[in-house]
Amino acid sequence: MILELIVPGRGSSVSPSYKGHRYPVEIISHCVWLYFRFPLSFREVEELMLERGVIVSHETIRRWCLKFGQSYANALRRRRARPGDKWHLDEVFLTINGEQKYLWRAVDQDGTVLDVLVQNRRNKAAARRFFRKLLKKTRAVPRVVVTDKLRSYGAAHREVMPSVEHRSHRGLNNRAENSHQPTRQRERAMKGFRSVGGAQRFLAAFSGISPHFRPRRHLMTAAGHRAEMTVRFTIWEQITGAAAMPAAA
């Protein structure tokens, strides 16, 4: 995954507005980072901040995550290079209030999450809806789409992107299946999702923020990993506005 480190004053995106917030941007962005980066509850983030001498309630942290999480995720996505031309799609079930729902996910050949969508079903209509949302969000058309054997993919593919090659094989789709693991970890930590809308809001922001801080560590030396993380933290400060707004907001 390639990201762009923008020099301030040279085409950098506008940071979110913190008008009306009595806490400085560094505290707000740090709490949002903690919540989306690690499997923590809002109360656990509250406790970590208290240890550092910052008194903030878990309810305030929850509101910050709702307000700024998606904004930060969108800004990070804008910094990434265009998605690869080979897309892997997969769906897994989620249990929400005792009902089975489905999480649809698309990643490119580098493992970059392109989009996620929580739906009630995994039929042709659901697959078609996900295809269209994916094309609209990425503003790109892949060369190849790889899915499992679910027939809904083939039917929707023939309607939405018939000119794109479609490879349907269970063994070819490990890339997408592996990308579900962080979601499963958070689902267990949160003891499940309480609503479809809440799951969609969280996962949309989570899939944009969490991978930013998860480079391919196994392919890097220790020094290379530290250098890469330094760049990524600098980008985080840029998109949240912490680098440009050191004073209280």
N, C-alpha and C positions, 0 to 999 in steps of 0.2 A: 504494500500500500504506500503510495507516494503522496505526501502532503506538501503544501506550499507554505513556506515561512515568509511572510510578507513584511517588508520593511515599513515601519510606521510612516504614514504620509504618502505612500505609493500604492494607492488602490486598495488599502485595507478596508474591510467591511465595517459597517457601523455597528458599534457594540450595543447591547441592550440598554434600555433606559432604566436607571435605578432611582428615578425621582420618587420621593415619598418614602423611601426606605431609610430607616435610621442607622442600620448596620452598614459598614463599608463594603464595597464590592469584593474585597479579598475574602471576607468572612462568608458572604453569600455564595460566591463561586466555589470556595473550599468545601462548604457543606454539600453543595450539589455534586461536586466531584467525589466526595466520600461516599455518598449514597449510591451513585450510579457506578462507581468503580468497584466497590467491595460489597459483599453480601451482608449489608448492615440494615437494621431497622432505623426509623427516624429517632427512636429513643436512644439507640446506641450511638448515633451521630451526635445527639445532644450530650451524651456522656463524654464522648471524646473531646468535644468542644469545651465542656466544663473543665476537663483536666488541663486544658490550655488556658484557662482563665476567662473563657467567653461564655456568658450566660445567655442562652437562647433556647426557647422551648421547642419540643419536637413538632408541635403544630406549626410553628413559624417555618421550620425546616421543610415540612411537608408542602406548605404554600410556595416556598422558594423553588422546590423541585418541580411543582406543577407549572409555575410561571416561567421559569428560566430553562428547565431541562430540555424541552423541545427546541427552544431558540438556540441553545448551545449546540445541540446535535445538528441542527440545520447548518449552522456556521461551520462546523467541522466538515460536514459533507461537501460544502462549497469549496473547501480547500483541497479536496482530493482530486486526483487525476480522473479522467473519464473512465468509466467502468470498462473491464475487459470485454471481449466479444464472445466469451463462452459463459453462459449463465447456467447455474445449477439451482433447481427448484425442488422444494420438499415441503411436506406438511406433517405436523405432529399434533396429537390431541392434547388439549388442556382441559382440566376439570375446573369449572367455574360455578360456584354455588351448587355443586352436585350435578351439574349438567356438562355433557361432553361437547366441547367446542374444538376448533381446529386452528392452529397457528400455521399460516403459510409464510414461507421464507424463500428469498432468492439471494444467492451470492454469486460473485464472478469467480473466475479460475484462480484468483489470488486470495479468495476467502473473504473479500470485502462484502459486507452486507449491503445489498441494494435496496431492499424493502421488506417489510413484514406486514401481515394483515391477519387479524383474528376474525374468523367467520364461523357461522353455525354449521355449515355443511362442507363437504369436499366433493361436490358434484360438478357438472359441466358449468353451471352458472357461476359457481364460486371460483372455479379455475379461470373462467373468462374475465370475471371481475378483477382477479389478481393480476392477470396478464395486462389488462388495460391500465390499471393503476401503476404497474411497474414501468410500462412504456412511457406513461405520462410523467412519472417522477424522474426517471433517468434521462428522458429525452434522447434515447438511443435505441438502436435496434441491434440485437446480438447476431452473431454469425451462427452460433449453435445454442440450442437449449437442451439441457440434460435433465431428465426427470426419472422417477421410478415407473413402475408398471401401471400406475393408476390411469384408467382409461379416460378420466375427465380431462387430463392434460392433453391427450391427443385430440379430443373433440374440440376443446377450446383453442388449441394451437392452429387447427385447420381454419378456424374462423378469424382469429385475431392476427396471426403472423404466419400465413401459409408459406411464404417464401423462405422462412428461416428453417434450417435443418433441425430436426427433432430426433434426439437419441433417447430411447426409453429402455433403461436397463438398471436393475437394482444395484448391481455392483459398481456402476459408474458414478453413483450419486453420493459417495462418502463425504465429499466436500460440503454439501448442504447439510447432511445428517450431523456431521461433527459440529457445525455452527450452532446447533441447538443446545449444546452442552452448557454454555454460560446461562442460557435462559432457564434450563432445568435447575441449575444451582440456585438461581435467584427465586425461582418458584418454590423450592423447598424452604429457603430461608424466610420467605414471606408467608409460608404456610398456605400457598395458593392465592389466586386472584379472586376478587370479590365481585367483579362485574366485567362484561365484555369491553365496555368503554374504558374502564380503568386499566385493564390488561393492555389494550391497544395503545393508550397514552403512555404507559410506562415502557412498553417494549419498543415503541417508536423512538423514544428518547434514549433508552438503554442501548439499543442497537447502533446508535450514532455516537454515543459517548464512550461506552466500555471498550470497544475495539481500538479506539484511539490510543488507549494506554495498555494495549496488549500486542506489542510487536512480536514478531516470530523469534522469541528469546532463544529457542533451541538452535537457531541458525546464526547466532551472533556470539562474538566474544564478550567477555564481561565489560571491557572498555567500550566496545561498539554499542552494547546495550545501554550503557550509561550515557553515551553521547546521543543516541537516538532518543532516549527519554528526556534529555535536556531540551532537545528541539521540540518535542511534543508538549512539554510543560510550557515552553515559551509560546507555542501556538495557542495553548489553552488560555494563557494570560491575555493574549491578543484578542481572541474571540469573545472572552468574557468582559474585557475592558479593564482588567486588573492592572495591565501594563501601562495603560494610559490614565488611570484614575487612582493614584496612590492614596488620595485623601478620602475621608468619609463621604459617602454619597447620600 
